[in-house]
Amino acid sequence: MVEDLAFHLADLVANAVRAGAKRVEIELAREGGELALAVRDDGAGMGPEEVRRAGDPFFTTKPGRRIGLGLAFLRQTAEDLGGSFCVRSAPGQGTCVEARLPWAHPDRPPLGDLPGTLLPLVATSPVEFRLIFRDHRQEWRLDTRELKKALGPVPLTEPEVLSFLEREMRAALAALGWKEEE
């Protein structure tokens, strides 16, 4: 099964929400010949032993589960392609998961439908988000705290708001030259 990177991002957001995060930052950056993916949260964090085992498929902190494949798949993908993977975390300090993948590698998972995956999370999750997409020429940002302040009483789930955000995100990705299948 080939997951796209949007799938990995959704999994990392779910982990952050389970960890009690109030704020999640997702950054995708094309830097030289690499795609850098980072998800940072302010959740419960992990101790050194949990961090050490975070990419192990036979380790999970999820109650009732015996395996944790999300981080393991991302780690394996990054390392198999000659990229890198790291988890930084501390109890009470949140967690940062970073992966670097060669952009042009023929086996790099596609980006997937980033707007179709991220916008429902942004609109319905109990956390605040900051999304950053960038390359050496430009940067696109979305901060839900700023957006909610600007919208006042209008919720993010309002169809017109979601439609606007989807158009803006798709336009930003197109301006960066990023395609779903890439």
C-alpha positions as CSV (number, residue, x, y, z in Angstrom):
1,M,0.0,0.0,0.0
2,V,1.5,3.4,-1.0
3,E,0.4,6.2,1.2
4,D,0.7,9.8,0.1
5,L,2.3,12.4,2.2
6,A,-1.1,13.9,3.0
7,F,-2.0,10.6,4.7
8,H,1.1,10.8,6.8
9,L,0.3,14.4,7.8
10,A,-3.2,13.4,8.9
11,D,-1.7,10.6,11.0
12,L,0.7,13.0,12.7
13,V,-2.2,15.4,13.4
14,A,-4.2,12.6,15.0
15,N,-1.2,11.8,17.2
16,A,-0.9,15.4,18.3
17,V,-4.7,15.6,19.1
18,R,-4.4,12.4,21.2
19,A,-1.4,13.9,23.0
20,G,-3.6,16.9,24.1
21,A,-2.1,19.5,21.8
22,K,-3.7,22.9,21.6
23,R,-1.5,24.0,18.7
24,V,-0.1,22.1,15.6
25,E,2.2,23.5,13.0
26,I,2.6,21.7,9.7
27,E,5.4,22.8,7.4
28,L,6.2,21.5,4.0
29,A,9.3,23.1,2.3
30,R,11.0,22.3,-0.9
31,E,14.7,23.0,-0.1
32,G,17.1,22.3,-2.9
33,G,16.5,18.8,-4.0
34,E,14.6,17.8,-0.9
35,L,11.1,18.0,0.5
36,A,11.2,18.8,4.2
37,L,8.1,17.8,6.2
38,A,7.7,18.9,9.8
39,V,4.8,18.6,12.3
40,R,5.2,20.4,15.6
41,D,2.8,20.3,18.5
42,D,2.5,21.5,22.1
43,G,1.0,18.2,23.4
44,A,2.1,16.0,26.3
45,G,5.4,15.1,24.7
46,M,7.4,11.9,25.2
47,G,10.2,10.8,27.4
48,P,13.6,9.7,26.0
49,E,12.7,6.0,25.8
50,E,9.4,6.8,23.9
51,V,11.3,9.1,21.5
52,R,13.9,6.4,20.9
53,R,11.2,3.8,20.1
54,A,8.8,6.2,18.2
55,G,9.7,4.9,14.7
56,D,9.5,1.2,15.8
57,P,6.4,-0.5,14.3
58,F,6.1,-2.7,17.4
59,F,5.8,0.2,19.8
60,T,2.9,2.5,20.4
61,T,1.5,4.6,23.2
62,K,-2.1,4.3,21.9
63,P,-4.2,2.5,24.5
64,G,-5.4,-1.0,23.4
65,R,-3.0,-1.1,20.4
66,R,0.1,-3.2,20.1
67,I,1.7,-1.7,17.0
68,G,2.2,1.8,15.8
69,L,2.7,1.9,12.0
70,G,2.3,5.6,11.1
71,L,5.7,6.8,12.3
72,A,7.3,3.6,11.3
73,F,6.1,3.9,7.7
74,L,7.2,7.5,7.5
75,R,10.6,6.7,8.9
76,Q,11.1,3.7,6.6
77,T,10.0,5.7,3.6
78,A,12.5,8.5,4.4
79,E,15.4,6.2,5.2
80,D,14.7,3.9,2.2
81,L,14.9,6.9,-0.2
82,G,18.2,8.2,1.4
83,G,16.4,10.9,3.3
84,S,16.2,11.4,7.1
85,F,13.7,11.1,9.9
86,C,13.8,12.4,13.4
87,V,11.5,12.8,16.4
88,R,12.3,15.4,19.1
89,S,10.2,15.6,22.2
90,A,10.2,16.0,25.9
91,P,7.4,15.5,28.6
92,G,5.3,18.6,28.8
93,Q,7.2,20.2,25.8
94,G,5.4,18.8,22.8
95,T,6.7,16.8,19.9
96,C,8.4,17.6,16.5
97,V,8.4,15.0,13.8
98,E,10.6,15.8,10.8
99,A,11.3,13.9,7.6
100,R,13.4,14.9,4.6
101,L,12.8,13.1,1.3
102,P,14.6,13.5,-2.0
103,W,12.1,15.5,-4.1
104,A,12.9,13.8,-7.5
105,H,13.3,10.3,-6.2
106,P,11.0,8.0,-8.3
107,D,9.8,6.2,-5.2
108,R,8.9,9.3,-3.1
109,P,5.2,9.1,-2.2
110,P,3.1,11.7,-4.0
111,L,1.9,14.7,-2.1
112,G,-1.7,13.6,-2.3
113,D,-4.6,15.9,-1.9
114,L,-3.3,18.3,0.7
115,P,-6.3,20.7,0.7
116,G,-8.8,17.8,0.8
117,T,-6.9,16.2,3.7
118,L,-5.8,19.2,5.8
119,L,-8.8,21.5,5.5
120,P,-11.3,19.2,7.2
121,L,-8.8,18.8,10.0
122,V,-8.3,22.5,10.3
123,A,-12.0,23.2,10.3
124,T,-13.1,20.4,12.8
125,S,-10.1,19.6,15.1
126,P,-10.1,21.0,18.6
127,V,-6.6,22.5,17.9
128,E,-5.3,25.7,16.4
129,F,-3.2,25.2,13.2
130,R,-0.4,27.0,11.4
131,L,0.2,25.7,7.9
132,I,3.3,26.7,6.0
133,F,4.1,25.7,2.4
134,R,7.3,27.2,1.0
135,D,10.2,27.0,-1.4
136,H,13.1,29.3,-2.1
137,R,10.9,31.8,-4.0
138,Q,7.7,32.1,-1.9
139,E,5.8,31.1,1.2
140,W,2.1,30.5,1.9
141,R,0.8,30.6,5.5
142,L,-2.5,29.9,7.2
143,D,-2.9,30.5,10.9
144,T,-6.3,29.6,12.3
145,R,-6.0,32.0,15.3
146,E,-5.6,34.9,12.9
147,L,-8.2,33.6,10.6
148,K,-10.8,33.2,13.4
149,K,-10.1,36.7,14.6
150,A,-10.7,38.1,11.1
151,L,-13.9,36.0,10.7
152,G,-15.4,36.9,14.0
153,P,-18.5,34.8,14.7
154,V,-18.3,33.0,11.3
155,P,-17.1,29.4,11.9
156,L,-14.4,27.8,9.9
157,T,-16.9,25.1,9.0
158,E,-19.0,27.6,7.0
159,P,-19.1,26.3,3.4
160,E,-18.0,29.7,2.0
161,V,-15.0,29.8,4.3
162,L,-14.0,26.2,3.4
163,S,-14.4,26.9,-0.3
164,F,-12.3,30.1,0.0
165,L,-9.6,28.3,1.9
166,E,-9.5,25.4,-0.5
167,R,-9.2,27.8,-3.5
168,E,-6.4,29.7,-1.7
169,M,-4.5,26.5,-0.7
170,R,-4.8,25.0,-4.2
171,A,-3.6,28.3,-5.7
172,A,-0.6,28.4,-3.3
173,L,0.3,24.9,-4.2
174,A,0.0,25.6,-7.9
175,A,2.2,28.8,-7.5
176,L,4.8,26.6,-5.8
177,G,4.6,24.1,-8.8
178,W,3.5,21.3,-6.5
179,K,1.1,18.7,-7.9
180,E,-0.9,16.1,-6.0
181,E,0.7,13.3,-8.0
182,E,4.2,14.6,-7.4
